[in-house]
Amino acid sequence: MDMLERNKFLNYQHMETLVNEGLRIAMSHVIADDSLNVILSYLGKVLKADRVYIFEKNERGNDDNTYEWVREGVTEEKENLQDLPAEFCSKWYQDFSEGKITIIKDLEEIRESDPLQYDTLKVQHVSSFITVPLFEEGIPFGFYGVDNPPGDMLDYTVNLLQMMGYFVLALLRQRNLQKDLLHLSYNDELTRMGNRRFFMDTLTKLTVEESVGFVYCDVTGLKRINDTEGHQAGDKLLLQVASVLKEVYPHEQMFRLGGDEFVVVFCSSDYEMFPPQIVQVMFQHKLSQLKELLKEHQITLAIGAAWKQNPGTQLMSLLAEAERLMYEDKAEFYRIAKITRRT
């Protein structure tokens, strides 16, 4: 083995050691988001870069900066790099599709050929960068890379990024799977509202400073419809109820707690520009809107509503009060309708 081959071999061994160490550190975290942030931090420090980042295509086909690490003293840019127009990175994606990566040793290289990109990166104090594609089923859906790596480490940086890219891709897939599982565990499949588990988690996150209102609803007659017309008809009624609630409460969190029970959480933090007294008036106004809209759609709901400024530790008591009022409303409906057996 000559000296050149030996140096290449030693560099590869060293790089393999670095990759294994990065994987070891990242895998110590259960949440994929945490692992991704750790691996970017690790790469940034090893490669002595100013910034390490991941971009992904969004639903509109534009690019979002989804993860970012910056060296101390470097300005974070993630918030400024959301929903970038597709044309901004179009040349990169063309190169990615042809199996190429992007290496710009000096930003001045693209001053004339790509002025839009040049101007954007210049403002971020980028002088050089390397981006490596991320593929899904043979199609690039994003990229990750580094800004301002040392000039004498460019080849080394390219090789390390390519080696680590497979793991970054695996973590992004794991993140997507975790998001899907969380969505399934937190959402009602029929109405797309939060479920009871999500509701209880939401309650624990409400701050003691918030004024809160609960609108507790029960769909009257659901059991009768399921028994006489079938569960498909019952599901249609539940979807109608969900649609009405979403129309009246477009900004509030809504949950389906069980077969026929819904809860709307009305928080003052959703209306920060108004004082609590005004928010309370809005709470009552929307409650009136809900009842009117239900009449228009000929839907019968038993409703209990309770509001309190800064409930603090009395939050569960407030919820219990809304539920109690709902049962009173339900009992009154059956009394007026002269129905002795609740359905």
Order of alpha helices (4+ residues) and beta strands (2+ residues): alpha-alpha-beta-beta-alpha-beta-alpha-beta-beta-alpha-alpha-beta-alpha-alpha-beta-beta-alpha-beta-alpha
